[in-house]
Amino acid sequence: MVNAARLFVAVLLCCAGTAAVGSEWPERPIKLIVSFPAGGSADSVARPLAQKLSDILGQPVVIFNKPGGNGTIGLGDVAKAAPDGYTLTLNPSSFSIHPHVHEKLPYDSDKDFTPIALVAKSPLVLLVNKDLPVSNLQEFVNLARTQSKKVTFATTGTGAAAHLAALMFNKTTATDILMVPYKGNADALNDLVGGHVSALFDPIQTALPQIRSGRLRALMVASEVRLPEVSEIPTAEESGLGSFRFYSWYVVLGPANLPPNVRSRLVGAIQQANQDAVLQARYVAMGLEPKVLTGDSLTAFLRAESDLYRGIVREARIPKQ
């Protein structure tokens, strides 16, 4: 965080004297807040995108990692920022989950942001400990039904994507697998590898190293089609779960009342970045689906995802924290 701040200030001072009077936005570096730690799933999406946007926009796009509050602290900073396009955020799907699981937030999700573009989707995969005596999804479900005390779900906090996916899985399969909450993804993965818990829904880009190393086994991917990087993993539908889908996704947001010309410039730049073959290849290698949505399509997508999360939370009677 300190190094990023120093870099941003240094670049800003360097560029301040060179920006032409009356030139179009952007005239100086852009801050892209990632509300999660460096090296995490959101950070892994943001960094290659920021690099490409820097080339397209002609100004540095500098990432600031500001973790805390499951992403709400960084979002609060963006909500309070000037609506000039120089403070943005890339956030995962927790952005649309927060209003349904938190009593108070330092912002209003509906009023304090300008949605700019969805940039990628990451399907969740169902991971199990390699020593769990199952080789496919049906065997996992049968084990959960007949020997329920032997099966547990790790979750990365109440209301996190891993938690909601596990709840939806319980409902879809008529199981009652016990939830074991963890403070974060790293702790949950470590305990899953160690055999302290049985299963975890995890975004594909953080799950891939564990799958490839053989430390964990993937039973299914919660997407419409198999993933090119791990084509051996069946989809939910192929595994008998019908239309079960669950994605972690990544959206770029700005403060409310972002000027239309700035929003339009950002939309165009993100669309151009996601058409770059190098960026696409990097996302695909992580198991991501490069997917740009803007305007009305993005609004409809965010509304549908929020409705999905609201329904899961209500069904499970999760109290707001």
Secondary structure as GFF3:
##gff-version 3
##sequence-region A 1 321
A	DSSP	alpha_helix	2	16	.	.	.	ID=ss1
A	DSSP	beta_strand	30	34	.	.	.	ID=ss2
A	DSSP	alpha_helix	41	57	.	.	.	ID=ss3
A	DSSP	beta_strand	61	65	.	.	.	ID=ss4
A	DSSP	three_ten_helix	69	71	.	.	.	ID=ss5
A	DSSP	alpha_helix	72	80	.	.	.	ID=ss6
A	DSSP	beta_strand	87	92	.	.	.	ID=ss7
A	DSSP	alpha_helix	94	101	.	.	.	ID=ss8
A	DSSP	beta_strand	113	129	.	.	.	ID=ss9
A	DSSP	alpha_helix	137	146	.	.	.	ID=ss10
A	DSSP	three_ten_helix	148	150	.	.	.	ID=ss11
A	DSSP	beta_strand	152	155	.	.	.	ID=ss12
A	DSSP	alpha_helix	161	173	.	.	.	ID=ss13
A	DSSP	beta_strand	178	181	.	.	.	ID=ss14
A	DSSP	alpha_helix	185	193	.	.	.	ID=ss15
A	DSSP	beta_strand	199	203	.	.	.	ID=ss16
A	DSSP	alpha_helix	204	213	.	.	.	ID=ss17
A	DSSP	beta_strand	216	221	.	.	.	ID=ss18
A	DSSP	three_ten_helix	228	230	.	.	.	ID=ss19
A	DSSP	beta_strand	247	255	.	.	.	ID=ss20
A	DSSP	alpha_helix	260	274	.	.	.	ID=ss21
A	DSSP	alpha_helix	277	285	.	.	.	ID=ss22
A	DSSP	beta_strand	289	293	.	.	.	ID=ss23
A	DSSP	alpha_helix	295	316	.	.	.	ID=ss24
###
